[in-house]
Amino acid sequence: MWRVSIGEQLSNSPDYRSILSISDEAARAQALNEHLSTRSYVQGYSLSQADVDAFRQLSAPPADPQLFHVARWFRHIEALLGSPCGKGQPCRLQASKGRRVRPQWSPPAGTQPCRLHLYNSLTRNKEVFIPQDGKKVTWYCCGPTVYDASHMGHARSYISFDILRRVLKDYFKFDVFYCMNITDIDDKIIKRARQNHLFEQYREKRPEAAQLLEDVQAALKPFSVKLNETTDPDKKQMLERIQHAVQLATEPLEKAVQSRLTGEEVNSCVEVLLEEAKDLLSDWLDSTLGCDVTDNSIFSKLPKFWEGDFHRDMEALNVLPPDVLTRVSEYVPEIVNFVQKIVDNGYGYVSNGSVYFDTAKFASSEKHSYGKLVPEAVGDQKALQEGEGDLSISADRLSEKRSPNDFALWKASKPGEPSWPCPWGKGRPGWHIECSAMAGTLLGASMDIHGGGFDLRFPHHDNELAQSEAYFENDCWVRYFLHTGHLTIAGCKMSKSLKNFITIKDALKKHSARQLRLAFLMHSWKDTLDYSSNTMESALQYEKFLNEFFLNVKDILRAPVDITGQFEKWGDEEAELNKNFYDKKTAIHKALCDNVDTRTVMEEMRALVSQCNLYMAARKAVRKRPNQALLENIALYLTHMLKIFGAIEEDSSLGFPVGGPGTSLSLEATVMPYLQVLSEFREGVRKIAREQKVPEILQLSDALRDDILPELGVRFEDHEGLPTVVKLVDRNTLLKEREEKRRVEEEKRKKKEEAARRKQEQEAAKLAKMKTPPSEMFLSETDKYSKFDENGLPTHDMEGKELSKGQAKKLKKLFEAQEKLYKEYLQMAQNGSFQ
């Protein structure tokens, strides 16, 4: 390199100032050339600011070949700096032939990442989901009030929340802490427990027939009053049905008593009436003897039984258990403390041993707001009274409140109700307070998500918000409120009166847990879902569609290839399918970010499978093997998504599990090699049978495929010119397919026989017509014609009027056509074509 930079040489030269001050560029170049010729230098040097200043004095290398010192120096500097820059302009280094410089790197523009939005009932809009503490999500879900069997309304809520929870945890990778409660202290539970207890006592006493009839008549009186006062049409219909059933069961017993029948016959009638009048008698017994029930254990036995039943139903539906479960009966001390602090904060008041929430005082506070979720429902007395419970809406109870809008935090226990000690006397928790106290104890002053059914918004959740924010003196107890949509049964509200009340166990007798979950996935979690035959048929078809794809991919993956053969060159079809695959993954991600829109996700997955099916069919058509790795990647992705949704409940590596619980992997891995050998052996036998023309062997081969293997849950699919496809399928599914195939074949056979019969009848009718000589064809129609000519053609109608020319012409044509048929018949008879 130059020992010193050019700028430094010029700066140190006594001629430097005079050279740079020369205004004429050519003269300045000449002087610079002479100056540079006296210096010794080599190529490649580090630039200084002095070099840059000197370089800027020239606009281009001199054209004069004699000025080669300057030209050489200029080109070298130009290669590093670029063309001369103006004063004050930055000059960047350029790559030169002698030494390349790393170019500047700029990051790609990229795209804005999609963020999860959830529909927040507090705003009635989709909001960006931002947990309060990094990736940790605290979530409280209202659990069931356990006094009866869990029904499809419960399934609607808990399957939907299970899907949401799984997506947040397994897809978006949030650290979800999920808390759920069990309401085991409630007016409904108290009343049902008393009724069950009193009725069982009554039944154990084995009342005489006369006594039972007398009690039933006594129970019917208040029941009839209740029926007449009921305005709800569904409830009224249910009560009328009960009344009618009791009356029908009463008549045989009355006749048996009057006829002095044997004890066995009378006892049979007694049992029937006891069963039909159970609800009627239970209500009557409770109204007369309920206040005498004092054993608290009676009120814990019923919810304990139904809680166990609920957990078994959730397990059967593949709903994940909560991280923590709270029971009201276990949190009574916390509830008492919670209520006391609300009173201390000035938002609660004691009245006659009960404690009520002062809604007016709370609403008037500048930092609080009552009715955040459904402000338009504030003051709805019907909804408020339903929230208070059947045992808490008597006139004396309502008179204890300062305002009809106030609600109970703590209820003074009446005779026949469970009770716990507290500062205000013995009592029990109100309904709304339980969730506030339990969630507040575990999740603190503010949680990320609170979930429940749509019908809980008011008054339950609005009251929860009010009392919790009164306790914590904040306005953010819940950040995101999620409410699942209603469930209808074939378009109608589910109710016992309409006889469309469906328990989870009843639903699982008809459809699998996976099929129910697929039906839920195919609908928005926050909208109404109609549980109907059409809804479930769509879910069944979707399951079958996906399962067939998985089975086809498994078959393709079983095709033997060497270790290098698994990596095949991609053609246009593979590139296009792979592009579609990534497009669908992007679309699925966007749908999940959009309020966990599983409905769109399922449609995108269906479209992706359809594209795969088209690709496999195209490859099959040209006798080429589909790309195993590509199809496996797609199938594994779909399996992964279905696992996230909880639609694949076992550790299945690809597709839906085969066999019973815990047998999927071992069953398929164990039996498939043997089935593959059987398939290849059968194919070899069929080939020989076709060549040797042995139809009996082919029939046995078909019987193996159609009759024997389906009983074992195995399907063989024969394709002309291709290996048989072997699939492990649910046995019941295969048997249904076989029955459907036989039904279709039977219909085809009947249609074929019917067509043959009609053809035979038509031929017989045609033959009968052919036998008639044309001269006789009109003679029998005396109801139309009265005169005929010598050939048998009609000339006059039945009234004796001569036929018009048009009529005669038409009859002439018919005559000639029959003449032709008759000649054909005579020819056939002469040739002996028929006997």
C-alpha positions in Angstrom: 0.0 0.0 0.0 1.1 3.6 -0.3 3.3 4.4 2.6 1.3 7.4 3.3 -2.2 8.3 1.9 -2.3 10.5 -1.2 -4.1 13.2 0.8 -1.2 13.2 3.3 1.3 13.3 0.5 -0.4 16.4 -0.9 -0.8 17.9 2.5 2.9 17.5 3.2 4.0 18.7 -0.2 5.1 22.3 -0.5 3.2 22.5 -3.8 0.0 21.1 -2.3 -1.8 24.4 -1.9 -0.7 25.7 -5.3 -1.8 22.5 -7.0 -5.3 22.5 -5.4 -5.7 26.2 -6.1 -5.3 25.7 -9.9 -8.8 26.5 -11.3 -8.3 24.8 -14.7 -8.9 21.1 -14.2 -6.5 19.9 -17.0 -3.7 22.1 -15.6 -4.5 20.9 -12.1 -4.3 17.3 -13.3 -1.0 17.9 -15.0 0.5 19.4 -11.8 -0.9 16.5 -9.8 0.6 13.9 -12.2 4.0 15.5 -11.9 3.7 15.5 -8.1 2.6 11.8 -7.9 5.4 10.7 -10.3 7.9 11.7 -7.6 6.3 9.4 -5.0 6.7 5.6 -4.6 3.5 3.7 -3.8 1.8 0.3 -4.2 -1.8 -0.8 -4.7 -4.2 -1.1 -1.9 -4.2 1.3 1.0 -6.5 2.6 3.7 -8.4 5.7 2.9 -8.4 8.8 5.1 -10.5 11.9 4.9 -7.6 13.7 3.2 -7.8 11.2 0.3 -11.5 11.9 -0.1 -10.9 15.6 -0.1 -8.2 15.3 -2.8 -10.4 12.9 -4.9 -13.3 15.3 -4.9 -11.2 17.8 -6.8 -11.5 15.8 -10.0 -14.7 14.9 -11.8 -13.2 12.1 -14.0 -9.8 10.5 -14.8 -7.7 12.6 -17.2 -8.0 11.5 -20.9 -4.4 12.4 -21.6 -2.4 9.1 -21.6 0.6 11.0 -20.3 -1.2 11.6 -17.0 -1.2 7.9 -16.2 -0.2 8.5 -12.6 -3.3 10.5 -11.9 -5.5 8.2 -13.9 -4.3 5.1 -12.0 -4.7 6.9 -8.7 -8.3 8.1 -9.7 -9.6 4.7 -10.8 -8.3 3.0 -7.7 -10.0 5.6 -5.4 -13.1 5.5 -7.5 -13.3 1.7 -7.1 -13.4 2.2 -3.4 -15.5 5.4 -3.1 -17.6 5.3 -6.2 -17.9 8.4 -8.4 -16.8 11.7 -6.9 -19.3 13.0 -4.4 -20.2 16.6 -3.8 -19.1 18.3 -0.7 -21.0 17.2 2.4 -22.3 14.1 0.7 -21.3 10.7 2.2 -19.2 8.4 0.1 -19.5 4.7 0.6 -16.9 2.0 -0.1 -17.3 0.0 -3.3 -16.0 -3.4 -4.2 -12.8 -3.3 -6.1 -11.2 -5.8 -8.3 -8.3 -6.1 -6.0 -10.2 -6.4 -2.7 -14.0 -6.9 -2.2 -15.9 -5.3 0.6 -18.9 -6.9 2.3 -22.1 -5.1 1.1 -24.5 -3.6 3.6 -27.3 -6.0 4.8 -30.9 -5.0 5.4 -33.5 -7.2 7.1 -36.6 -8.2 5.2 -39.7 -6.1 5.6 -41.7 -9.2 6.8 -45.4 -9.2 7.7 -47.2 -8.1 10.8 -47.8 -11.2 13.0 -51.4 -12.1 13.6 -52.6 -11.6 17.2 -55.2 -13.5 19.1 -58.5 -11.7 19.4 -61.3 -13.0 21.7 -64.9 -11.9 21.8 -65.2 -10.1 25.1 -68.8 -9.9 26.5 -67.7 -6.8 28.5 -67.3 -4.8 25.3 -69.3 -7.0 22.9 -66.4 -6.9 20.5 -63.4 -8.9 19.6 -60.4 -7.6 21.6 -56.7 -8.4 21.3 -56.0 -10.9 24.1 -53.3 -9.6 26.4 -52.7 -11.6 29.6 -51.8 -9.5 32.7 -48.7 -11.5 33.5 -46.7 -12.5 30.4 -47.8 -15.9 29.1 -49.7 -16.9 32.3 -53.5 -16.9 31.9 -55.7 -17.2 35.0 -59.1 -18.5 34.0 -62.2 -19.2 36.1 -65.2 -21.2 34.7 -68.6 -21.5 36.3 -69.3 -25.2 37.0 -72.6 -27.0 37.3 -75.1 -27.0 40.1 -75.2 -30.7 40.8 -78.7 -31.9 41.6 -79.5 -33.9 38.4 -78.0 -35.6 35.4 -75.7 -33.5 33.1 -77.4 -32.7 29.8 -76.4 -31.5 26.4 -76.6 -27.9 27.6 -73.8 -28.6 29.9 -71.9 -30.4 27.1 -72.3 -27.2 25.0 -70.5 -25.1 27.5 -67.8 -27.4 28.8 -66.8 -28.9 25.5 -66.6 -25.4 24.0 -64.5 -24.1 26.9 -62.3 -27.3 26.7 -61.6 -26.5 23.0 -60.8 -22.9 23.9 -58.5 -23.9 26.7 -56.7 -26.5 24.6 -56.1 -23.9 21.8 -54.8 -21.3 24.2 -52.5 -23.8 25.9 -51.4 -26.1 23.1 -51.5 -23.8 20.1 -50.8 -20.3 21.3 -48.6 -21.8 24.1 -50.1 -19.8 27.0 -49.6 -21.1 30.5 -53.2 -21.6 31.5 -54.3 -22.0 35.1 -57.9 -23.2 34.9 -60.2 -23.1 37.9 -63.8 -24.4 38.0 -66.3 -24.6 40.8 -69.0 -27.1 41.8 -72.2 -25.6 43.3 -73.2 -28.0 46.0 -75.2 -25.5 48.1 -78.2 -24.1 46.3 -81.9 -23.7 46.6 -82.5 -26.3 43.9 -80.2 -28.8 45.7 -81.9 -28.2 49.0 -85.4 -28.7 47.7 -84.5 -31.7 45.6 -82.6 -33.4 48.5 -85.5 -32.8 50.9 -88.0 -34.1 48.3 -86.0 -37.3 47.6 -85.4 -37.9 51.3 -89.1 -37.4 52.2 -90.4 -39.5 49.3 -88.1 -42.4 50.1 -89.3 -42.3 53.7 -92.9 -42.3 52.5 -92.2 -45.2 50.1 -90.4 -47.3 52.8 -93.5 -47.0 55.0 -95.4 -48.9 52.3 -98.7 -46.9 52.5 -101.9 -48.8 52.1 -103.7 -48.4 48.8 -106.5 -46.3 50.4 -104.0 -44.1 52.2 -102.0 -43.6 49.0 -105.2 -42.6 47.1 -106.1 -40.1 49.8 -102.6 -38.6 49.8 -102.5 -38.3 46.0 -105.8 -36.5 46.1 -104.5 -34.2 48.8 -101.4 -33.5 46.7 -103.4 -32.8 43.6 -105.1 -29.8 45.1 -102.0 -27.5 45.5 -100.7 -29.0 42.3 -103.8 -27.9 40.4 -103.4 -24.4 41.9 -99.8 -24.3 40.7 -100.9 -25.5 37.3 -103.5 -22.8 36.9 -101.0 -20.1 38.0 -98.3 -21.2 35.6 -98.0 -19.0 32.5 -94.9 -20.5 30.9 -96.3 -22.7 28.1 -93.6 -25.3 28.3 -93.8 -25.7 32.0 -97.6 -25.7 31.9 -97.5 -28.5 29.3 -95.1 -30.6 31.6 -97.4 -30.1 34.6 -100.4 -31.1 32.6 -98.6 -34.3 31.5 -97.8 -35.2 35.1 -101.4 -34.6 36.1 -102.7 -36.7 33.3 -100.3 -39.5 34.1 -101.3 -39.5 37.8 -105.0 -39.6 36.9 -104.5 -42.6 34.5 -102.5 -44.4 37.2 -105.1 -43.6 39.9 -108.1 -45.2 38.1 -106.8 -48.9 38.1 -105.9 -48.7 41.9 -109.4 -47.3 42.7 -111.0 -50.1 40.8 -108.8 -52.7 42.4 -109.7 -51.4 45.9 -113.4 -51.3 45.0 -113.3 -54.8 43.5 -111.4 -56.2 46.5 -108.7 -57.7 44.3 -105.8 -59.8 45.7 -102.9 -58.1 47.5 -100.5 -58.8 44.7 -102.7 -57.1 42.1 -103.3 -54.1 44.4 -99.6 -53.8 45.2 -98.8 -53.8 41.5 -101.2 -50.8 41.0 -99.7 -49.1 44.1 -96.2 -49.3 42.6 -97.4 -47.9 39.3 -99.1 -44.9 41.0 -96.1 -44.3 43.3 -93.9 -44.0 40.3 -96.2 -41.8 38.3 -97.0 -39.6 41.2 -93.4 -39.3 42.5 -92.9 -35.6 41.5 -96.4 -34.7 42.7 -96.1 -36.4 46.1 -92.5 -35.2 46.6 -93.6 -31.6 46.2 -96.5 -32.1 48.6 -94.4 -33.9 51.2 -91.8 -31.1 51.0 -94.4 -28.4 51.5 -95.8 -30.2 54.6 -92.8 -31.9 56.2 -89.8 -30.1 54.6 -89.2 -27.8 57.6 -88.6 -30.9 59.8 -85.5 -32.1 57.8 -82.5 -31.0 59.9 -79.7 -33.4 59.1 -77.1 -31.6 57.0 -75.8 -34.9 55.6 -79.0 -35.2 53.6 -78.1 -32.1 51.7 -74.6 -33.3 50.9 -75.5 -36.8 49.7 -77.4 -35.6 46.6 -74.7 -33.2 45.2 -71.9 -35.7 45.9 -73.7 -38.3 43.8 -74.4 -36.0 40.9 -70.9 -34.4 41.0 -69.4 -37.9 40.5 -71.8 -38.5 37.6 -70.8 -35.1 36.1 -67.1 -35.9 36.3 -67.7 -39.3 34.6 -69.6 -37.5 31.8 -66.8 -35.0 31.3 -64.2 -37.8 31.1 -66.4 -39.6 28.6 -66.5 -36.4 26.5 -62.7 -36.1 26.7 -63.0 -32.8 28.6 -59.8 -32.0 30.5 -60.2 -31.8 34.3 -59.6 -28.3 35.8 -56.3 -27.5 37.4 -58.2 -26.9 40.6 -61.8 -27.6 41.6 -63.6 -25.7 44.3 -66.8 -26.7 46.1 -69.0 -24.2 47.8 -69.3 -26.4 50.9 -65.5 -26.3 51.4 -65.2 -22.5 51.1 -67.9 -21.4 53.6 -65.4 -19.7 55.9 -63.8 -17.8 52.9 -67.3 -16.8 51.8 -68.2 -15.4 55.3 -65.0 -13.3 55.3 -65.7 -12.1 51.8 -69.2 -11.0 52.7 -68.0 -9.3 55.8 -65.5 -7.2 53.9 -68.1 -6.1 51.4 -70.2 -4.9 54.4 -67.2 -3.2 55.9 -66.5 -1.4 52.5 -70.1 0.0 52.7 -71.7 -2.1 49.9 -73.6 -4.6 51.9 -76.1 -4.5 54.7 -77.6 -7.0 57.3 -81.3 -7.5 57.4 -83.1 -10.1 59.6 -80.0 -12.4 59.6 -79.4 -12.2 55.9 -76.9 -10.0 54.1 -77.8 -8.1 50.9 -75.7 -6.3 48.3 -76.6 -2.6 48.0 -76.8 -2.1 44.3 -77.8 1.6 44.5 -74.8 2.4 46.8 -72.5 0.5 44.5 -73.9 2.1 41.3 -73.6 5.6 42.7 -69.9 5.2 43.4 -67.7 7.0 41.0 -65.2 4.1 40.6 -67.8 1.4 40.1 -70.5 0.5 37.6 -73.4 -2.0 38.1 -74.6 -4.1 35.2 -71.4 -4.1 33.0 -72.4 -7.1 30.9 -76.2 -6.5 30.4 -77.0 -3.0 31.5 -80.4 -3.2 29.7 -81.4 -6.1 32.0 -80.9 -4.2 35.3 -84.3 -4.1 37.1 -85.6 -7.3 35.4 -87.4 -8.7 38.5 -88.1 -12.1 36.9 -84.4 -12.7 36.2 -83.4 -11.4 39.6 -85.8 -13.7 41.4 -84.6 -16.7 39.4 -81.1 -15.8 40.5 -82.2 -15.6 44.2 -83.7 -19.2 44.1 -87.1 -20.7 44.7 -86.6 -20.8 48.5 -85.6 -17.1 48.7 -88.4 -15.2 46.9 -91.1 -15.3 49.5 -92.8 -12.0 50.5 -91.0 -11.8 53.8 -87.6 -12.4 52.1 -88.3 -9.7 49.5 -89.4 -7.3 52.2 -85.9 -7.5 53.8 -84.3 -5.7 50.8 -83.8 -2.0 50.6 -84.3 -2.2 46.8 -85.9 -5.0 44.7 -82.6 -4.9 42.7 -80.5 -5.9 45.7 -79.4 -9.5 45.9 -78.5 -11.9 48.7 -74.9 -12.4 49.7 -75.8 -14.5 52.7 -79.2 -16.1 53.5 -80.5 -16.7 56.9 -81.4 -20.4 57.0 -85.0 -21.3 57.6 -86.1 -24.7 59.1 -85.3 -27.5 56.8 -82.3 -25.8 55.3 -78.6 -26.5 55.9 -76.8 -23.8 57.9 -73.3 -22.7 59.0 -72.3 -20.3 61.8 -71.5 -16.7 60.9 -71.5 -13.2 62.6 -75.2 -12.7 61.5 -76.6 -16.0 62.8 -76.8 -19.4 61.2 -77.2 -19.2 57.4 -75.9 -20.3 54.0 -74.2 -18.6 51.1 -76.1 -16.8 48.3 -75.6 -18.1 44.8 -73.5 -15.3 43.3 -71.1 -14.9 46.2 -69.7 -18.4 45.9 -67.8 -17.7 42.6 -66.5 -14.4 43.8 -65.1 -15.8 47.0 -63.6 -18.9 45.5 -62.1 -17.2 42.4 -60.9 -14.3 44.5 -59.2 -16.7 47.0 -57.3 -18.5 44.2 -56.9 -15.9 41.4 -56.7 -12.7 43.4 -58.0 -9.2 42.6 -58.1 -9.6 38.8 -58.3 -12.6 36.5 -57.6 -12.8 32.8 -60.7 -14.9 31.7 -64.0 -15.7 33.3 -66.3 -18.1 31.4 -69.8 -19.4 31.5 -73.0 -20.0 29.6 -74.8 -17.2 27.8 -77.7 -17.4 30.2 -75.5 -16.6 33.2 -74.6 -13.1 32.0 -77.4 -11.5 34.1 -77.9 -11.5 36.9 -75.2 -14.1 37.9 -72.1 -12.7 36.3 -73.1 -9.0 36.6 -73.7 -9.6 40.3 -70.4 -11.5 40.6 -68.6 -8.5 39.0 -70.3 -6.0 41.4 -69.6 -7.9 44.6 -66.0 -8.8 43.7 -65.1 -5.2 42.7 -66.8 -4.0 45.9 -64.6 -6.4 47.8 -61.3 -5.5 46.0 -62.3 -1.9 45.5 -61.3 -2.1 41.8 -63.0 -2.1 38.4 -61.2 -4.9 36.7 -62.0 -8.1 38.5 -62.4 -9.8 35.0 -60.5 -8.7 32.0 -62.2 -10.9 29.4 -65.6 -12.4 29.8 -66.4 -15.4 27.5 -69.9 -16.8 27.1 -70.7 -19.9 25.2 -73.9 -19.8 23.0 -77.2 -21.5 23.7 -78.0 -25.1 22.6 -81.3 -25.9 21.0 -82.7 -29.3 20.1 -83.9 -29.5 16.5 -84.6 -25.8 16.7 -86.4 -25.8 20.0 -85.4 -24.9 23.5 -84.4 -28.1 25.5 -87.0 -28.9 28.2 -88.5 -31.9 29.8 -91.9 -30.6 28.9 -91.1 -30.9 25.2 -89.7 -34.4 25.8 -86.4 -33.3 24.1 -84.3 -33.2 27.3 -81.2 -35.1 26.3 -78.6 -36.2 28.9 -75.0 -36.6 28.0 -75.2 -40.3 28.5 -78.2 -40.5 26.1 -76.2 -38.5 23.5 -73.2 -40.8 23.9 -75.4 -43.8 23.2 -76.0 -42.4 19.7 -72.7 -40.8 18.9 -69.1 -40.9 20.0 -67.4 -38.2 22.0 -65.3 -37.4 18.9 -68.4 -37.0 16.8 -70.0 -34.6 19.3 -66.8 -32.6 19.5 -66.6 -32.4 15.7 -70.2 -31.0 15.7 -69.2 -28.4 18.2 -66.0 -27.5 16.2 -68.0 -27.0 13.1 -69.9 -24.2 14.8 -68.8 -20.9 16.5 -68.4 -21.4 20.3 -70.2 -18.1 21.1 -73.3 -18.7 18.8 -76.4 -20.9 19.2 -75.8 -24.5 18.3 -78.7 -26.6 17.1 -78.3 -30.3 18.2 -80.2 -32.1 15.5 -80.0 -35.1 13.2 -78.7 -32.8 10.4 -76.0 -31.3 12.7 -74.8 -34.8 13.7 -75.0 -36.2 10.2 -72.6 -33.4 9.1 -70.2 -34.3 11.9 -70.4 -38.0 10.9 -69.6 -37.2 7.3 -66.7 -35.0 8.3 -65.3 -37.7 10.5 -65.6 -40.3 7.7 -64.1 -37.9 5.2 -61.0 -37.3 7.4 -60.7 -40.9 8.4 -60.6 -42.1 4.8 -57.8 -39.6 4.1 -55.8 -40.8 7.0 -56.3 -44.5 6.0 -55.3 -43.7 2.4 -52.1 -41.9 3.6 -51.3 -44.8 5.9 -51.6 -47.2 3.0 -49.3 -45.1 0.9 -46.7 -44.9 3.7 -46.7 -48.7 4.0 -45.4 -49.0 0.5 -41.8 -50.2 0.8 -39.1 -47.8 -0.3 -35.3 -47.8 0.4 -33.8 -45.1 2.5 -33.0 -42.8 -0.4 -36.3 -43.5 -2.2 -38.2 -41.7 0.5 -36.8 -38.4 -0.9 -38.2 -38.0 -4.4 -37.9 -35.2 -6.9 -40.9 -32.8 -6.7 -42.9 -32.0 -9.8 -45.3 -29.3 -10.4 -48.1 -31.2 -8.7 -46.1 -31.6 -5.5 -45.0 -27.9 -5.5 -48.6 -26.8 -6.0 -49.9 -29.1 -3.2 -47.1 -27.9 -0.8 -48.0 -24.3 -1.6 -51.6 -25.0 -0.9 -50.6 -26.7 2.3 -48.7 -23.6 3.6 -51.5 -21.4 2.4 -54.0 -23.4 4.4 -51.8 -23.4 7.5 -51.7 -19.6 7.3 -55.5 -19.4 6.9 -56.0 -21.7 9.8 -53.7 -19.6 12.0 -55.6 -16.5 11.0 -58.9 -18.2 11.8 -57.7 -19.3 15.3 -56.5 -15.7 15.9 -60.0 -14.5 15.0 -61.8 -15.5 18.2 -60.7 -19.2 17.8 -62.9 -19.6 14.7 -62.9 -23.4 14.6 -65.7 -23.4 12.0 -63.4 -21.8 9.5 -60.6 -24.0 10.6 -62.6 -27.1 9.9 -63.5 -25.8 6.4 -59.9 -25.0 5.6 -58.9 -28.5 6.8 -61.6 -30.0 4.6 -60.3 -28.0 1.6 -56.7 -29.2 2.3 -57.8 -32.8 2.4 -59.8 -32.4 -0.8 -56.7 -31.1 -2.5 -54.7 -34.0 -1.3 -57.4 -36.4 -2.5 -57.2 -34.8 -6.0 -53.4 -35.2 -6.0 -53.6 -38.8 -4.9 -56.3 -39.6 -7.6 -54.2 -37.9 -10.3 -51.1 -39.9 -9.4 -53.2 -43.1 -9.3 -54.6 -42.4 -12.7 -51.1 -42.4 -14.2 -50.0 -45.3 -12.1 -47.5 -43.3 -10.2 -46.9 -43.4 -6.5 -47.8 -40.2 -4.6 -45.0 -38.4 -2.7 -44.9 -40.1 0.7 -43.1 -37.4 2.7 -45.4 -34.6 1.5 -48.6 -36.4 2.3 -47.2 -37.6 5.6 -46.4 -34.0 6.6 -49.9 -32.9 5.8 -51.5 -35.8 7.6 -49.3 -35.2 10.7 -50.3 -31.5 10.7 -54.0 -32.4 10.6 -53.5 -35.0 13.3 -51.7 -32.4 15.4 -54.6 -29.9 15.0 -57.2 -32.5 15.9 -55.2 -33.4 19.0 -55.1 -29.7 20.0 -58.9 -29.6 19.6 -59.3 -32.8 21.7 -60.9 -34.7 18.7 -58.1 -37.3 19.0 -58.0 -38.4 22.6 -55.2 -41.0 22.4 -51.5 -40.9 21.5 -52.1 -41.7 17.9 -49.2 -40.7 15.7 -51.2 -40.3 12.5 -55.0 -40.0 12.1 -57.8 -41.3 14.3 -57.0 -44.2 16.8 -57.9 -47.7 15.9 -59.5 -50.1 18.4 -60.4 -49.5 22.0 -58.8 -47.1 24.5 -55.1 -47.8 24.9 -54.9 -50.3 22.0 -54.5 -48.0 19.0 -50.7 -48.1 18.5 -50.2 -51.7 19.5 -53.1 -53.0 17.5 -52.2 -51.3 14.2 -48.5 -52.1 14.5 -49.2 -55.7 15.4 -51.8 -56.8 12.9 -51.0 -54.7 9.8 -48.0 -56.7 8.7 -50.1 -59.9 8.8 -53.0 -58.2 6.9 -50.5 -57.0 4.3 -49.3 -60.6 3.8 -52.9 -61.8 3.6 -53.7 -59.1 1.0 -50.7 -60.0 -1.2 -51.5 -63.7 -1.0 -55.2 -63.0 -1.9 -54.1 -60.9 -4.8 -51.9 -63.7 -6.1 -54.7 -66.3 -5.8 -57.1 -63.9 -7.6 -54.6 -63.5 -10.4 -54.3 -67.3 -10.9 -58.1 -67.8 -10.6 -58.6 -65.2 -13.4 -56.0 -66.8 -15.6 -57.3 -70.3 -15.0 -60.9 -69.2 -15.1 -61.9 -70.5 -11.7 -64.9 -68.4 -10.6 -65.4 -70.3 -7.4 -62.0 -69.0 -6.1 -62.9 -65.4 -7.1 -66.2 -65.8 -5.2 -64.3 -67.0 -2.1 -62.0 -64.0 -2.4 -64.9 -61.6 -2.6 -66.5 -63.3 0.4 -63.3 -62.8 2.4 -63.4 -59.1 1.5 -67.1 -58.4 1.9 -68.3 -60.8 4.7 -65.4 -62.0 6.9 -62.9 -59.2 7.2 -65.5 -56.5 8.0 -66.5 -58.5 11.1 -62.9 -58.0 12.3 -62.7 -54.3 11.5 -60.7 -54.8 8.3 -61.4 -53.3 4.9 -59.8 -54.5 1.7 -60.3 -52.1 -1.2 -59.6 -53.6 -4.7 -58.4 -51.2 -7.5 -57.9 -52.4 -11.0 -54.2 -52.6 -11.9 -53.2 -51.5 -8.4 -52.4 -53.2 -5.1 -55.2 -53.8 -2.7 -55.6 -51.1 -0.1 -55.7 -52.4 3.5 -57.5 -50.3 6.2 -58.2 -50.8 9.8 -61.7 -49.3 10.5 -64.1 -49.4 13.3 -66.1 -52.7 13.1 -69.5 -51.1 13.6 -68.7 -48.6 10.8 -67.8 -51.4 8.4 -70.9 -53.4 9.3 -73.1 -50.3 8.7 -71.3 -49.8 5.3 -71.9 -53.5 4.5 -75.6 -53.2 5.3 -75.9 -50.0 3.3 -74.2 -51.7 0.3 -76.5 -54.7 0.6 -79.5 -52.3 0.8 -78.4 -50.5 -2.3 -77.7 -53.7 -4.2 -81.1 -55.0 -3.1 -82.8 -51.9 -4.4 -80.9 -52.2 -7.7 -82.0 -55.9 -8.0 -85.6 -54.9 -7.3 -85.5 -52.1 -9.8 -83.9 -54.4 -12.4 -86.6 -57.1 -11.8 -89.3 -54.4 -12.0 -87.9 -53.1 -15.3 -87.8 -56.6 -16.7 -91.4 -57.3 -15.6 -92.6 -54.1 -17.2 -90.7 -54.9 -20.4 -92.3 -58.3 -20.5 -95.7 -56.9 -19.9 -95.1 -54.3 -22.7 -94.0 -57.1 -25.1 -97.0 -59.2 -24.1 -99.3 -56.3 -24.7 -97.6 -55.5 -28.0 -97.9 -59.1 -29.1 -101.6 -59.2 -28.2 -102.1 -56.0 -30.2 -100.2 -57.5 -33.1 -102.5 -60.5 -33.2 -105.6 -58.3 -33.9 -106.4 -58.1 -37.7 -106.8 -54.4 -38.7 -110.3 -55.1 -39.9 -111.3 -56.0 -36.4 -109.5 -53.4 -34.4 -112.4 -50.8 -34.3 -115.4 -53.2 -34.4 -115.4 -53.7 -30.6 -115.6 -49.9 -29.9 -119.4 -49.7 -30.2 -119.4 -47.0 -27.5 -117.7 -44.7 -30.0 -118.8 -45.8 -33.5 -122.1 -47.0 -35.0 -121.2 -47.8 -38.7 -118.1 -49.3 -40.4 -117.0 -49.8 -44.0 -116.1 -53.1 -45.6 -112.5 -52.9 -44.2 -113.7 -52.3 -40.7 -113.0 -48.6 -40.6 -115.5 -46.4 -38.7 -117.6 -44.1 -40.8 -120.2 -42.7 -38.3 -120.0 -41.9 -34.5 -122.3 -43.5 -31.9 -125.0 -40.8 -32.6 -125.1 -41.8 -36.3 -123.2 -38.7 -37.5 -120.8 -39.1 -40.3 -117.1 -38.7 -39.2 -115.3 -35.6 -40.3 -112.5 -35.9 -42.8 -109.9 -35.2 -40.1 -111.3 -37.9 -37.9 -111.4 -40.4 -40.7 -107.8 -39.5 -41.7 -106.6 -40.1 -38.1 -108.4 -43.5 -37.9 -106.9 -44.4 -41.3 -103.4 -43.8 -40.0 -104.1 -46.1 -37.0 -105.5 -48.7 -39.3 -102.4 -48.6 -41.5 -100.1 -48.9 -38.4 -102.1 -51.9 -37.2 -102.0 -53.4 -40.6 -98.2 -53.2 -40.6 -98.1 -54.8 -37.1 -100.4 -57.6 -38.1 -98.3 -58.4 -41.2 -95.2 -58.5 -38.9 -97.0 -60.9 -36.6 -98.0 -63.2 -39.5 -94.4 -63.2 -40.7 -93.1 -64.1 -37.2 -95.7 -66.9 -36.9 -94.7 -68.3 -40.3 -91.0 -68.2 -39.3 -91.8 -69.9 -35.9 -90.3 -67.0 -33.9 -92.7 -67.7 -31.0 -94.9 -70.6 -29.9 
